[in-house]
Amino acid sequence: MTETRTKILETAVVLFAEKGYAGTSIRELTRAAGVNIAAINYHFGGKKELFQEMIRNRVEPMNRERIRLLDEAQSKSPEKPIPLAKIVSFMVRPFFTHVLKDGTNGFHFMKAVGKAFDDEPEMTRELQNGIQKEFFQRYGDAISRACGNPPHEKITYAFHFTIATVIGSLRHHARLKVLSRGEVDLDDRERIIQHLIAYINGGIRAVLKVK
């Protein structure tokens, strides 16, 4: 990736987080990144394409890692379902290593995506159907198998709440500091990951018990 392309993407993450997709203009992007409109058109084609590439740039490597972990675990015991706790760990950990790989900008990314979900549902739905399709299918099937193949409705609820929990937790990461009255160390990622995995694992099992 060229230096100019990287600079535009990093600038876009911050502006989209602060102002949302609709509230950010190409002119603001060029001014903040120190480039001209031709550079954005050359590297991305326009604002929509830039926004989509900003998401793909983080989500696609994360999902490749998730699927690799799932495949490796399944290859070791082809006849047995992967334990649910492992599946949840495979979902959560790559989020921290890929999406939050660069600290503050990672949280800007979460805010930018969160605002887009609220303000641009059609565009984000289109993106999800593309870049998340294989991840949704593979992990939905793995969770179902780990839980004894319950009715599909149960897996749908469980998977939906799982994704919402991961995104919401990281989008509002700083809230941990407020709720804990300063006791939680926001930089202790392993501690946060462990609690998040435990919460999701228990939540999925609880959903499956609902009549």
Backbone hydrogen bonds, N-H to C=O, Kabsch-Sander energy under -0.5 kcal/mol:
donor,donor_aa,acceptor,acceptor_aa,energy
6,T,2,T,-2.4
7,K,3,E,-2.4
8,I,4,T,-2.4
9,L,5,R,-2.2
10,E,6,T,-2.6
11,T,7,K,-2.2
12,A,8,I,-2.5
13,V,9,L,-2.0
14,V,10,E,-1.4
15,L,11,T,-2.3
16,F,12,A,-3.0
17,A,13,V,-1.6
18,E,14,V,-2.0
19,K,15,L,-3.0
20,G,16,F,-1.4
23,G,19,K,-0.6
24,T,21,Y,-1.1
25,S,23,G,-0.5
29,L,25,S,-2.1
30,T,26,I,-2.7
31,R,27,R,-2.2
32,A,28,E,-2.7
33,A,29,L,-2.3
34,G,30,T,-1.2
35,V,30,T,-2.0
39,A,36,N,-0.9
40,I,36,N,-1.2
41,N,37,I,-2.5
42,Y,38,A,-2.5
43,H,39,A,-2.4
44,F,40,I,-2.6
45,G,40,I,-1.6
50,L,46,G,-2.1
51,F,47,K,-2.7
52,Q,48,K,-2.4
53,E,49,E,-2.3
54,M,50,L,-2.3
55,I,51,F,-1.6
56,R,52,Q,-2.7
57,N,53,E,-2.8
58,R,54,M,-0.5
58,R,55,I,-1.2
59,V,55,I,-3.1
60,E,56,R,-1.7
62,M,58,R,-1.4
63,N,59,V,-2.7
64,R,60,E,-2.2
65,E,61,P,-2.0
66,R,62,M,-2.3
67,I,63,N,-2.5
68,R,64,R,-2.2
69,L,65,E,-2.4
70,L,66,R,-2.0
71,D,67,I,-2.7
72,E,68,R,-2.6
73,A,69,L,-2.2
74,Q,70,L,-2.3
75,S,71,D,-2.3
76,K,72,E,-1.0
77,S,73,A,-0.9
80,K,77,S,-1.4
86,K,83,P,-0.6
87,I,83,P,-1.9
88,V,84,L,-2.6
89,S,85,A,-2.0
90,F,86,K,-2.6
91,M,87,I,-1.5
92,V,88,V,-2.4
93,R,89,S,-2.4
95,F,92,V,-1.0
96,F,92,V,-1.0
96,F,93,R,-0.8
97,T,93,R,-1.7
98,H,94,P,-2.3
99,V,94,P,-0.7
99,V,95,F,-1.0
100,L,95,F,-1.5
101,K,98,H,-0.7
103,G,100,L,-1.2
105,N,102,D,-1.3
106,G,103,G,-1.2
107,F,103,G,-1.2
108,H,104,T,-2.0
109,F,105,N,-2.2
110,M,106,G,-1.8
111,K,107,F,-2.1
112,A,108,H,-2.6
113,V,109,F,-2.5
114,G,110,M,-2.5
115,K,111,K,-2.5
116,A,112,A,-1.8
117,F,113,V,-2.3
118,D,114,G,-1.5
119,D,115,K,-3.0
120,E,116,A,-2.9
124,T,120,E,-2.2
125,R,121,P,-2.2
126,E,122,E,-2.0
127,L,123,M,-1.9
128,Q,124,T,-2.6
129,N,125,R,-2.3
130,G,126,E,-0.9
130,G,127,L,-0.7
131,I,127,L,-2.5
132,Q,127,L,-0.5
132,Q,128,Q,-1.7
136,F,132,Q,-3.1
137,Q,133,K,-2.2
138,R,134,E,-2.9
139,Y,135,F,-2.5
140,G,136,F,-2.2
141,D,137,Q,-2.2
142,A,138,R,-2.0
143,I,139,Y,-2.6
144,S,140,G,-2.1
145,R,141,D,-2.4
146,A,142,A,-2.4
147,C,143,I,-1.6
148,G,145,R,-1.4
149,N,144,S,-3.5
154,K,151,P,-1.1
155,I,151,P,-1.3
156,T,152,H,-2.4
157,Y,153,E,-2.2
158,A,154,K,-2.6
159,F,155,I,-3.0
160,H,156,T,-2.3
161,F,157,Y,-2.7
162,T,158,A,-1.9
163,I,159,F,-2.4
164,A,160,H,-2.3
165,T,161,F,-2.1
166,V,162,T,-2.2
167,I,163,I,-2.5
168,G,164,A,-2.7
169,S,165,T,-2.5
170,L,166,V,-1.8
171,R,167,I,-2.5
172,H,168,G,-1.8
173,H,170,L,-1.1
175,R,172,H,-1.7
176,L,173,H,-1.7
177,K,174,A,-1.0
178,V,174,A,-1.0
179,L,175,R,-3.0
180,S,176,L,-2.1
181,R,178,V,-1.3
182,G,177,K,-2.8
183,E,180,S,-1.3
186,L,184,V,-0.8
188,D,185,D,-1.7
189,R,187,D,-1.8
192,I,188,D,-1.8
193,I,189,R,-3.2
194,Q,190,E,-2.4
195,H,191,R,-1.9
196,L,192,I,-2.5
197,I,193,I,-2.7
198,A,194,Q,-2.1
199,Y,195,H,-2.4
200,I,196,L,-2.4
201,N,197,I,-2.7
202,G,198,A,-2.2
203,G,199,Y,-2.3
204,I,200,I,-2.7
205,R,201,N,-1.6
206,A,202,G,-2.1
207,V,203,G,-2.4
208,L,204,I,-1.8
209,K,205,R,-0.7
209,K,206,A,-0.9
210,V,206,A,-0.6
210,V,207,V,-1.2
